[in-house]
Amino acid sequence: MSKVAPPILSARGVAKTYASGVVALSPTDLEIRAGEIFALLGPNGAGKTTLISIICGLVNASAGTVTVGEFDNVRDWRAARGLIGLAPQEIATDAFESVWATVTFSRGLFGKPRDDAYLRRLLEDLSLWDKKSAKIMALSGGMKRRVMIAKALAHEPRILFLDEPTAGVDVELRRDMWALVRRLRDSGVTIILTTHYIEEAEEMADRVGVINKGRLILVEDKAVLMEKMGKRQLTIQLQAPLRALPDDLAGYRLELANEGHQLIYSFDAKGDETGIAGLMRGLHAAGLDFKDIQTSQNSLEDIFVGLVGVGA
């Protein structure tokens, strides 16, 4: 039997309570697998940034331990931090420095020897090479965000944290960033991202964690989560609109939509009985003709809203 590889990152009982008594993070366990893209979802103030800040050693935990690779992030903080790259949501760099000086300085901070060839490849991958001599202040918002990622990767970390990596950028640039994240994962970098763009997690993540009010309420493979919790819907386009549901159909989970022109039926596709055959017989018995039937599955956004009870 082959051994299961240990997680590249492990948090055990990590919690944060401030002196005021505010609980920012309840005791939390989380393991991150090497080479995965893990998306941490949650509304504003849910505890996403607190958890990441503790793991990266920027905030002291009130309780619990974090292991990065084989290193404790408090006892062996320098080695642990060297395995992590962090691209924060805020643009935090010297506006008067050039792009090249910024990434060179970041690499040196971690004691890495000079490697101009690596930094050039990095800037090329981020479409920043032709901006290498430009001052940060002269760059667009999207380019500044790319510089933050370049800074985070300058010392060749094994784990990259991206805190809201596409916040405030346009749709086209967001797609470019998604492609970049996939390339990084393919090169062996483990990616943990926080996002409030649900489609970002649905598009890219291997696993999803949902955090709300300081509690990590769910961690699941994305495909398994959507299979377990993503209910399917049958939309029936009627020949003639209905004012109300006939009594013959009262036993089905139906709702009228589109001014009575549609019937929407929710069902569990994994159940032994979907109820669709009975529904079809019920429609016939009620004398209802239809001209089209479509099925769809709930998105990750629907699941997220159902879990945390807020708009995404």
Secondary structure, 3 states (H helix, E strand, C coil): CCCCCCCCEEEEEEEEECCCCCEEEEEEEEEECCCCEEEEECCCCCCHHHHHHHHCCCCCCCEEEEEECCEECCCCHHHHHHCEEEECCCCCCCCCCEHHHHHHHHHHHCCCCCCHHHHHHHHHHCCCHHHCCCEHHHCCHHHHHHHHHHHHHCCCCCEEEEECCCCCCCHHHHHHHHHHHHHHHHCCCEEEEEECCHHHHHHHCCEEEEEECCEEEEEEEHHHHHHHHCCEEEEEEECCCCCCCCHHHCCCCEEEECCCCEEEEEECCCCCCCCHHHHHHHHHHCCCCEEEEEEEECCHHHHHHHHHCCCC
